[in-house]
Amino acid sequence: MKVENDKRVAHLHLMQEGEERWGEQLEFRTRADGHLADQYAALKRRIAQKFNHDREKYTEAKTAFINKVLRQ
């Protein structure tokens, strides 16, 4: 994670293959295609504008959508 002025400006996810989170990442990317991908992109644009100075809130705002896709 890169922090400037007490704000997270970059975040890199590193995980070992086979970890539960790795599987969730792959599953989300597999399921979020077509219409879901369009919805996710639109959501990210909206929340990027709303939380343009708060990376933590931006991440939190995506969580409900991601979890909904993973439960389908």
TIMI-2910 file (N, C-alpha, C, CB; in pm, 1 decimal, decimal comma, always signed):
<rs>
+----------+----------+----------+----------+----------+----------+----------+----------+----------+----------+----------+----------+------+
!      n_x !      n_y !      n_z !     ca_x !     ca_y !     ca_z !      c_x !      c_y !      c_z !     cb_x !     cb_y !     cb_z ! resn !
+----------+----------+----------+----------+----------+----------+----------+----------+----------+----------+----------+----------+------+
!    +84,4 !   -115,8 !     +0,0 !     +0,0 !     +0,0 !     +0,0 !    +90,0 !   +123,5 !     +0,0 !    -96,6 !     -1,0 !   +121,4 !  Met !
!    +53,5 !   +219,8 !    -80,7 !   +127,2 !   +345,6 !    -85,6 !    +40,6 !   +454,4 !    -23,0 !   +166,9 !   +382,7 !   -232,4 !  Lys !
!    +97,8 !   +526,7 !    +72,5 !    +24,3 !   +631,0 !   +144,1 !    +95,2 !   +764,1 !   +126,0 !    +10,8 !   +596,5 !   +294,7 !  Val !
!    +17,5 !   +866,3 !    +92,9 !    +67,8 !  +1003,0 !    +83,2 !    -28,8 !  +1092,9 !   +158,2 !    +83,9 !  +1048,5 !    -66,1 !  Glu !
!    +23,3 !  +1177,7 !   +244,5 !    -60,7 !  +1269,6 !   +322,6 !   -171,2 !  +1194,8 !   +397,3 !   -122,8 !  +1375,9 !   +230,8 !  Asn !
!   -135,4 !  +1083,9 !   +456,7 !   -228,6 !  +1001,0 !   +534,4 !   -343,5 !   +944,1 !   +453,5 !   -284,2 !  +1080,7 !   +646,9 !  Asp !
!   -330,4 !   +936,7 !   +321,6 !   -432,8 !   +879,6 !   +234,5 !   -371,4 !   +767,6 !   +151,4 !   -495,1 !   +988,4 !   +142,8 !  Lys !
!   -445,7 !   +659,4 !   +137,7 !   -400,5 !   +548,7 !    +53,5 !   -416,3 !   +590,5 !    -92,0 !   -480,5 !   +417,2 !    +83,5 !  Arg !
!   -309,5 !   +587,0 !   -168,5 !   -315,3 !   +628,4 !   -308,1 !   -297,3 !   +511,4 !   -403,4 !   -210,2 !   +733,1 !   -335,4 !  Val !
!   -249,5 !   +400,8 !   -353,6 !   -233,9 !   +281,1 !   -436,4 !   -240,7 !   +159,2 !   -345,6 !    -99,1 !   +283,9 !   -516,7 !  Ala !
!   -290,1 !    +51,2 !   -402,1 !   -302,9 !    -70,7 !   -323,5 !   -282,1 !   -189,1 !   -416,7 !   -441,7 !    -78,5 !   -252,1 !  His !
!   -192,3 !   -274,6 !   -380,6 !   -161,2 !   -392,3 !   -460,5 !   -200,1 !   -515,7 !   -380,8 !    -10,4 !   -396,2 !   -499,9 !  Leu !
!   -278,0 !   -602,3 !   -441,7 !   -318,6 !   -726,7 !   -375,6 !   -221,2 !   -837,1 !   -415,0 !   -465,3 !   -765,9 !   -413,5 !  His !
!   -160,2 !   -898,8 !   -317,6 !    -74,4 !  -1014,3 !   -339,3 !   -128,3 !  -1128,7 !   -255,5 !    +74,4 !   -983,0 !   -303,4 !  Leu !
!   -146,6 !  -1241,2 !   -317,6 !   -192,9 !  -1357,3 !   -242,8 !   -143,6 !  -1481,8 !   -312,7 !   -347,6 !  -1358,6 !   -229,4 !  Met !
!   -135,7 !  -1587,8 !   -236,5 !    -92,9 !  -1713,0 !   -293,8 !   -210,1 !  -1780,7 !   -362,4 !    -32,5 !  -1803,7 !   -186,8 !  Gln !
!   -181,1 !  -1844,9 !   -472,6 !   -283,3 !  -1920,2 !   -542,1 !   -339,8 !  -2025,5 !   -446,4 !   -226,1 !  -1986,0 !   -671,3 !  Glu !
!   -469,2 !  -2040,5 !   -449,0 !   -533,5 !  -2137,7 !   -362,8 !   -592,8 !  -2078,6 !   -236,3 !   -436,7 !  -2242,6 !   -326,5 !  Gly !
!   -553,4 !  -1956,3 !   -199,8 !   -612,7 !  -1892,0 !    -83,0 !   -759,5 !  -1862,5 !   -111,5 !   -536,4 !  -1761,6 !    -46,0 !  Glu !
!   -841,0 !  -1861,2 !     -6,0 !   -984,3 !  -1838,0 !    -21,9 !  -1010,9 !  -1707,4 !    -96,9 !  -1053,3 !  -1835,3 !   +115,1 !  Glu !
!   -940,6 !  -1603,6 !    -60,5 !   -963,4 !  -1474,1 !   -126,0 !   -926,5 !  -1480,5 !   -274,3 !   -881,8 !  -1363,3 !    -55,9 !  Arg !
!   -824,4 !  -1557,0 !   -307,9 !   -785,2 !  -1575,1 !   -448,1 !   -903,0 !  -1635,6 !   -525,2 !   -658,1 !  -1666,5 !   -459,7 !  Trp !
!   -964,9 !  -1737,4 !   -467,6 !  -1080,2 !  -1799,9 !   -532,1 !  -1195,9 !  -1703,3 !   -548,6 !  -1125,5 !  -1919,9 !   -452,8 !  Gly !
!  -1218,9 !  -1620,7 !   -448,0 !  -1326,4 !  -1520,9 !   -457,3 !  -1297,4 !  -1419,2 !   -567,0 !  -1344,8 !  -1448,9 !   -322,6 !  Glu !
!  -1172,7 !  -1377,2 !   -577,5 !  -1135,3 !  -1281,7 !   -683,0 !  -1163,4 !  -1342,0 !   -820,9 !   -985,0 !  -1242,2 !   -671,0 !  Gln !
!  -1121,3 !  -1465,5 !   -840,0 !  -1143,0 !  -1531,4 !   -969,3 !  -1291,6 !  -1553,2 !   -996,5 !  -1069,0 !  -1665,6 !   -973,8 !  Leu !
!  -1364,6 !  -1593,4 !   -893,7 !  -1507,3 !  -1617,0 !   -909,4 !  -1580,7 !  -1488,1 !   -946,2 !  -1565,5 !  -1676,2 !   -781,3 !  Glu !
!  -1546,1 !  -1378,2 !   -881,9 !  -1609,8 !  -1250,6 !   -914,0 !  -1582,1 !  -1212,9 !  -1058,8 !  -1560,3 !  -1139,6 !   -819,3 !  Phe !
!  -1459,3 !  -1224,6 !  -1101,7 !  -1425,0 !  -1187,3 !  -1238,6 !  -1492,9 !  -1277,9 !  -1341,2 !  -1274,3 !  -1191,8 !  -1257,6 !  Arg !
!  -1514,1 !  -1403,1 !  -1304,8 !  -1582,7 !  -1496,1 !  -1394,1 !  -1730,8 !  -1461,3 !  -1406,0 !  -1566,2 !  -1640,1 !  -1344,1 !  Thr !
!  -1793,1 !  -1429,7 !  -1293,4 !  -1937,2 !  -1401,0 !  -1292,5 !  -1969,9 !  -1261,4 !  -1342,8 !  -1992,0 !  -1417,6 !  -1153,0 !  Arg !
!  -1882,7 !  -1165,8 !  -1318,2 !  -1910,6 !  -1025,4 !  -1352,0 !  -1870,8 !   -997,3 !  -1496,4 !  -1835,5 !   -929,5 !  -1256,1 !  Ala !
!  -1941,6 !  -1060,6 !  -1589,1 !  -1918,0 !  -1031,6 !  -1729,9 !  -2047,2 !   -978,3 !  -1791,0 !  -1868,2 !  -1158,5 !  -1806,0 !  Asp !
!  -2039,6 !   -925,4 !  -1909,1 !  -2158,6 !   -874,5 !  -1977,2 !  -2228,7 !   -766,3 !  -1897,9 !  -2254,6 !   -986,8 !  -2004,6 !  Gly !
!  -2356,3 !   -789,6 !  -1868,4 !  -2439,6 !   -689,6 !  -1800,6 !  -2385,6 !   -657,2 !  -1661,0 !  -2584,7 !   -739,4 !  -1790,4 !  His !
!  -2341,9 !   -758,2 !  -1586,7 !  -2286,8 !   -733,2 !  -1453,4 !  -2160,4 !   -648,2 !  -1460,7 !  -2256,8 !   -865,5 !  -1382,7 !  Leu !
!  -2079,5 !   -669,7 !  -1560,7 !  -1958,0 !   -589,1 !  -1576,9 !  -1994,1 !   -443,5 !  -1603,3 !  -1870,7 !   -644,2 !  -1691,9 !  Ala !
!  -2097,5 !   -422,5 !  -1683,8 !  -2142,9 !   -285,9 !  -1711,1 !  -2195,1 !   -219,1 !  -1583,6 !  -2252,6 !   -286,4 !  -1819,4 !  Asp !
!  -2271,8 !   -294,5 !  -1504,2 !  -2323,6 !   -241,0 !  -1377,9 !  -2208,4 !   -206,7 !  -1282,5 !  -2419,8 !   -342,6 !  -1311,4 !  Gln !
!  -2109,7 !   -294,4 !  -1275,4 !  -1996,2 !   -272,5 !  -1185,8 !  -1915,3 !   -150,6 !  -1229,2 !  -1906,2 !   -396,9 !  -1181,8 !  Tyr !
!  -1895,9 !   -135,7 !  -1359,3 !  -1821,8 !    -20,7 !  -1411,4 !  -1896,6 !   +109,7 !  -1379,6 !  -1800,1 !    -34,8 !  -1564,6 !  Ala !
!  -2028,2 !   +109,6 !  -1397,5 !  -2108,3 !   +228,9 !  -1367,8 !  -2102,8 !   +261,8 !  -1218,7 !  -2254,7 !   +208,3 !  -1412,5 !  Ala !
!  -2113,2 !   +158,7 !  -1134,4 !  -2102,8 !   +179,5 !   -990,6 !  -1968,0 !   +240,6 !   -955,0 !  -2122,9 !    +47,5 !   -915,5 !  Leu !
!  -1861,7 !   +186,3 !  -1009,8 !  -1728,0 !   +236,8 !   -978,6 !  -1711,2 !   +382,3 !  -1022,4 !  -1621,8 !   +149,6 !  -1045,6 !  Lys !
!  -1769,5 !   +418,7 !  -1136,6 !  -1761,3 !   +558,9 !  -1181,2 !  -1834,9 !   +650,5 !  -1083,4 !  -1820,5 !   +574,7 !  -1323,9 !  Arg !
!  -1956,1 !   +608,8 !  -1041,1 !  -2034,4 !   +690,5 !   -947,9 !  -1962,5 !   +707,6 !   -814,6 !  -2172,1 !   +627,6 !   -925,0 !  Arg !
!  -1914,8 !   +599,3 !   -759,8 !  -1853,5 !   +610,1 !   -628,1 !  -1714,2 !   +672,9 !   -634,1 !  -1845,3 !   +473,2 !   -563,9 !  Ile !
!  -1648,9 !   +663,7 !   -748,5 !  -1519,1 !   +731,9 !   -763,2 !  -1538,8 !   +883,1 !   -755,5 !  -1450,7 !   +693,1 !   -897,9 !  Ala !
!  -1648,6 !   +931,9 !   -812,2 !  -1678,3 !  +1074,9 !   -802,7 !  -1719,7 !  +1113,1 !   -660,9 !  -1788,8 !  +1113,2 !   -902,0 !  Gln !
!  -1802,6 !  +1029,2 !   -601,0 !  -1852,6 !  +1058,7 !   -467,2 !  -1742,1 !  +1053,3 !   -361,8 !  -1963,1 !   +961,6 !   -430,6 !  Lys !
!  -1654,2 !   +955,8 !   -372,5 !  -1548,9 !   +935,8 !   -272,5 !  -1410,4 !   +960,3 !   -332,4 !  -1556,6 !   +793,8 !   -214,6 !  Phe !
!  -1398,7 !  +1062,3 !   -415,2 !  -1272,4 !  +1084,7 !   -487,6 !  -1153,8 !  +1114,6 !   -396,8 !  -1289,3 !  +1198,2 !   -584,4 !  Asn !
!  -1179,2 !  +1147,4 !   -271,4 !  -1068,1 !  +1173,0 !   -178,6 !  -1068,3 !  +1075,4 !    -61,0 !  -1075,2 !  +1316,5 !   -126,2 !  His !
!  -1145,7 !   +967,1 !    -74,3 !  -1153,6 !   +870,8 !    +36,0 !  -1153,6 !   +728,8 !    -19,5 !  -1280,5 !   +895,5 !   +122,3 !  Asp !
!  -1034,8 !   +674,1 !    -34,9 !  -1017,5 !   +540,7 !    -93,8 !  -1086,6 !   +433,1 !     -9,7 !   -867,9 !   +507,8 !   -108,0 !  Arg !
!  -1086,3 !   +449,4 !   +120,4 !  -1149,8 !   +350,4 !   +207,7 !  -1300,8 !   +345,6 !   +183,2 !  -1120,7 !   +382,5 !   +355,8 !  Glu !
!  -1364,8 !   +460,7 !   +173,5 !  -1509,4 !   +465,4 !   +146,4 !  -1540,0 !   +410,0 !     +7,2 !  -1562,4 !   +610,5 !   +158,7 !  Lys !
!  -1453,8 !   +439,1 !    -89,0 !  -1470,8 !   +385,6 !   -224,3 !  -1471,6 !   +232,9 !   -220,0 !  -1358,2 !   +436,7 !   -318,3 !  Tyr !
!  -1376,9 !   +175,9 !   -149,2 !  -1367,7 !    +30,5 !   -138,0 !  -1490,3 !    -25,7 !    -67,3 !  -1240,0 !     -9,8 !    -62,9 !  Thr !
!  -1531,9 !    +36,6 !    +40,9 !  -1650,6 !     -8,2 !   +114,1 !  -1775,1 !     -4,9 !    +25,5 !  -1672,4 !    +79,0 !   +238,4 !  Glu !
!  -1785,2 !    +96,1 !    -58,1 !  -1903,7 !   +112,4 !   -142,5 !  -1914,5 !     +2,8 !   -248,8 !  -1901,2 !   +249,1 !   -209,7 !  Ala !
!  -1804,2 !    -58,9 !   -286,0 !  -1806,4 !   -167,6 !   -384,5 !  -1842,4 !   -302,1 !   -321,7 !  -1671,3 !   -178,1 !   -453,4 !  Lys !
!  -1825,0 !   -313,2 !   -191,6 !  -1836,1 !   -442,0 !   -123,9 !  -1972,9 !   -507,9 !   -139,8 !  -1806,3 !   -424,5 !    +21,5 !  Thr !
!  -2081,1 !   -433,6 !   -123,8 !  -2215,2 !   -492,0 !   -134,3 !  -2237,6 !   -552,2 !   -272,6 !  -2322,7 !   -385,8 !   -104,9 !  Ala !
!  -2195,4 !   -481,7 !   -377,7 !  -2212,7 !   -533,0 !   -513,4 !  -2133,1 !   -661,3 !   -532,4 !  -2169,9 !   -427,9 !   -616,9 !  Phe !
!  -2008,2 !   -660,3 !   -491,1 !  -1921,4 !   -777,0 !   -505,4 !  -1979,1 !   -897,1 !   -430,9 !  -1780,1 !   -745,5 !   -453,7 !  Ile !
!  -2023,1 !   -875,3 !   -308,0 !  -2081,1 !   -984,2 !   -229,4 !  -2208,6 !  -1038,3 !   -292,8 !  -2110,1 !   -937,1 !    -87,8 !  Asn !
!  -2289,2 !   -949,2 !   -349,5 !  -2412,7 !   -993,3 !   -418,0 !  -2378,6 !  -1082,7 !   -537,0 !  -2496,3 !   -870,7 !   -465,6 !  Lys !
!  -2279,6 !  -1044,0 !   -614,7 !  -2238,4 !  -1124,5 !   -729,8 !  -2187,2 !  -1260,5 !   -682,7 !  -2129,2 !  -1051,0 !   -811,9 !  Val !
!  -2109,6 !  -1262,8 !   -576,7 !  -2052,6 !  -1388,7 !   -527,5 !  -2160,4 !  -1482,5 !   -470,5 !  -1947,0 !  -1359,7 !   -420,1 !  Leu !
!  -2271,3 !  -1427,8 !   -420,5 !  -2378,8 !  -1510,4 !   -366,4 !  -2469,8 !  -1566,9 !   -474,4 !  -2460,5 !  -1430,5 !   -268,9 !  Arg !
!  -2463,6 !  -1515,1 !   -594,6 !  -2553,0 !  -1560,9 !   -702,7 !  -2518,0 !  -1701,4 !   -746,7 !  -2546,0 !  -1466,0 !   -822,9 !  Gln !
+----------+----------+----------+----------+----------+----------+----------+----------+----------+----------+----------+----------+------+
</rs>
